Amino acid sequence: MNYQTDIKELAHLKEKIALVSQESPTYEKLAYYIEKAYKHVIFMTASEVAEQAKVSQGSVSRFCIALGYKGYNDFLHNLQQFVRKEITAPQRLQYTADKGLSNILKMEHENIDELEIILNQPNYKQLVRHIVSAEQLVLTSARMSATLLSYTYYILNKIRNNVIQINPNSPSWETLELADPAKAHILAIVFPRYPNILLDKLNELHQKHFSISAITDSVTSPVFSIADPVLSVPITTSSIFDIYSTPILFLNLLMRDVARETRGLDKRMRELEELDKRHHTYYPSHPQYVDSKEK
């Protein structure tokens, strides 16, 4: 889905809000507040919305259920998907200035709770198979999402050979299309605000018949039309910058399952451990340190 789709979805949500507002004066208050302040609402808890609309917190939950959601959190996640791509950094700074730590932690806990469902999806198992079986695995991303590349690359490079990471600052970014689509599998990390430079590159690779998997945050993400499989992993939006705690945990669990499916990994890990010892990789193993402690 693209930006125009998000606008249509948001318009449809506003229509539902207007319809439900007719059911009671309380719902009318909530509808009025949410319609006027929806950019603020994506950073707010149910109790904060209730306080601003001058209704009870229970009314907020019932209002969201009347809209067809499981509750306020379900409503909030959907609203965030439609709205947060249009929120600028200065607006975030303004809207989140008074957000407390408990609000952020609560949202992060809720995101982490969703991981169990995500890890049991068929798409997740397909992603694991692609990572294990690809002759060459190319990790790619751009801008803030690319901060997750080094972490993923470091672990995958321990598990298997022929893993590379590429971002728009890499010399190989311009020549990636020259790789062999029959051998290279692309794993893209695509979180908001979705960088056009990354989406354009993935479109080019898709047209050249590369197989592409992606990790993103929402079913409205534009990468869904480019990649298969795509895993939607929630991020927390209630701070100045998106919080990637849940994606990092997801990536760690993904690497765990990739390791389980990789043949001969126990031998590889023993060899890596021997290399670390030989090169004195970690501080306590350095001979000078050992000798001084023994003396």
C-alpha positions, 0 to 999 in steps of 0.5 A: 500500500502507498501513501494515497492508500493510507489517506483513503484508509484514514478517510474511511476511519473518519467516516466510521468515527462520524457514524459511531459518534451518533450513538451517544453524547459521550461518543460524540465528544470522543469523535470530535476530539479524535478527529481534531487531534488524531496526530496527537492521539497516536502518542497517547494512552487511553486514559490521556484521551479520556482526560482530554475528551472529558469522558471515562476511560471505559468509554474510550474502550467501548468507543473503539470496540464500536468502531470494530477494534478489539480495544484502544490498543488495536485502534491505536496501532491502526491509527499509527499506521495511517498517520505516522508517515506524515508526522515530521520530526518537529511535530514529534518533538512537540507532541511527545514533549510531555510523554512519560516513561510509563507510557512508552514502556507500556506500548513497548510491552504490548508490541513485544507481546505480539511477537509470539503470533508473528513467529508462528506465521507461515511467512516467518518460516518461509523467511527462515528458509530463505536465509538458510538456503540462499547462496548469497544473502544481501542485507539492505536498508537505508537511513534510520532502519539501516542502524539494524543492519550491522547487528543482523550482519554480525550475527548472520556472519557467525552463522553462515558464509556469503552474507553482505550488507549494503546501504546507499553509502556502500560502493556496491549499492550502485552495482547490486543489480549486476548480481546473479538473481538466481544466487542472491537473496535480498533481505530488506529492513524497511521501517518508517519513514520509508526512504524512497531511495530504498524503495526505488532500489528494491523495485529495480531488483524486483523487476530484475527478478531477484527474490526479496524478503522484507521486515517492516512495521505495517501491512500498509508498508509499500514494501508489501508490493515488492517483497515476499515474504514480508513480516510486519513487526511493530515499532513504538511511536510514542517517542521523538524517534521510533523505538526499535526494541521489538524489531531487535528482539525479533531479529535475535529470535530470527537468528536463533531459528536460522541457527537451528536450521543451519547444518554444521553450525556446531563445528563452525562455532567451535572453529570461531571460538578457536579463532577468538582464542588464537587472536585473543579477541576478548580481554580476559584471554590476553596472555599478559592479562592472564600472566599478571593475574597469576603473579 
